[in-house]
Amino acid sequence: MFIDSTEKVNKIKSFAEEIKAQDILFLDVKDKTSLADYYIVCTGTSSIHVKSIAENVVDKMRKEKLKPTREEYGDNGWVLIDFGDVLLHVMLEENRQYYDLESLWQNISPSNDLL
């Protein structure tokens, strides 16, 4: 099943919202890197919440026949899920502030109403 990156972003956002992910932002990186078209960054309130958000997104995407190519669950409060053209970063607030992916891609305006 083919689904374009915009549709994939909408699905991932919806599935993350179902489990109360906070501060969901989208970074359009397609003109900046060949790694992905979009990064989605969201926050969980605890390590368990971070993992639960990621697992919910992965489970629901698999039901849609959209399997991740890579999943990295760390003990550090940061989960990375690679859906090819869309990368999902689920982080604890302190990690999100420390790594500041939004500023790292400073020439890209973060948006929570991309679509």
JOBELZI-V745295 format. One record per residue. D_FIRST is the distance of its C-alpha to the first C-alpha in Angstrom with 1 decimal. Layout:
d_first=<D_FIRST:D_FIRST>
//
This chain:
d_first=<0.0:3.8:6.5:10.1:12.7:14.7:12.3:11.7:15.6:16.2:14.3:16.1:19.3:19.2:18.7:21.4:23.7:23.5:25.4:27.8:26.7:29.3:29.5:25.9:25.8:23.4:24.4:23.0:23.5:21.6:25.0:26.7:24.6:21.9:20.9:18.6:18.3:19.3:21.3:21.6:24.9:26.2:29.2:30.0:33.5:34.0:32.5:31.3:29.7:27.9:26.5:25.7:23.7:21.6:21.1:20.2:17.5:16.1:16.4:14.8:11.8:11.4:11.8:8.8:6.9:7.7:10.6:13.4:14.7:18.2:20.2:23.9:26.1:29.7:32.9:33.7:31.8:28.8:25.3:22.7:19.0:16.9:13.3:13.7:14.4:15.7:18.5:19.9:23.7:25.4:29.1:32.5:34.5:37.0:34.4:32.7:36.1:37.1:34.1:33.7:30.4:30.8:34.1:32.8:30.6:33.7:32.9:29.7:30.4:28.7:27.4:26.4:25.7:23.5:21.2>
//
